[in-house]
Amino acid sequence: MMRAVAAATLWLVLSFANAQDLKPVKDAGPYVPSPQSVVSDMLRYADVGPEDFLIDLGSGDGRIVLTAAKVFGARGFGVEIKDELVKKANEAAHKEGVADRVKFLKQDLFKTDVSQATVITMYLLPDTVNLLKDKFLQELRPGTRIVSHDYPLTGWIPEKYVQMDLDDKVQISGVTTTLIYLYVVPARVEGRWSAKMPPAVSRQPATLQLRQQLTRVSGSVRLDGKDVPLEEVKLRGDKLTFRLTGRRGEFTGQVKDKSIEGEVVNGRIREPWSATLGG
């Protein structure tokens, strides 16, 4: 109930924002800045660093992208629909000496190509956040981190979830509650995989059957004519781990397109295994 009130209040507080000449696919709502302390936490929880390319959807005055560049060494760009905010953010990038690494574009966030990102950040209204889910799955590479301020991606399991109280939020949402959600884009693993197992597991070709609902994965492997359920299955980005019921050893593997390469670890013994989708 409190979050529903907060979302409604968010609309009311800034309902007088000026309309702009660029008409987006959907109005993502008025500009509401994340408090600077939240910005720092969002970037810290996502482990942003010099190797990252960050895209902020609804970048406002640019504070998230600018902080990512100045403090964490990242590159990237922000997308904003309002002219004056884009101009202000680009001026700040030059003034703060990071214009060679970041920029700000007047652009519809729904039409923005986000495939280059290793990190996505956003502070958008709940319906906008959830309209972006399919876009994220289609365009982002497995392992890309998504950080959302206050509103979750419905149906996704967050890698991290942080709740805190900040007085700065009262003017924005009417409550002190502040939420940060961190997600990792999963690889697509659902299907039938032809697997080569270590001799200790099976001397015959094995069949790995995986079922997937976003980050939730379950399945079984057919060994020597018997189906053995998988347990403790975890998928984080392109990293898959699982165990076989009633057997020792942990399977780890990296998913790349239609193949998985990894190893089975049993104490000090490490042996390779692999799988090919549909093979």
Buried (B, 14 or more C-beta within 10 A) or exposed (E): EEBEEBBEBBEEBEEEEEEBEEEBEEEBBBBBBBBEEBBBBBBEBBEBEEEBBBBBBBBBBBBBBBBBBBEBBBBBBBBBBBEEBBEBBBEBBEEBEBBEBBBBBBBBBBEBEBEBBBBBBBBBBBEBBBBBBEBBBEBBEBBBBBBBBBBBBEEBBBBBEBEEEBEBBEEBBBBEBBBBBBBBBBBBBEBBBBBBBBEEBBEEEBBBBBBBEBBBBBBBBBBEEEEBBBEEBEBBBBBBBBBBEEBEBBBBBBBEEEBBEBBBBBEEEEBEBBBEBEB
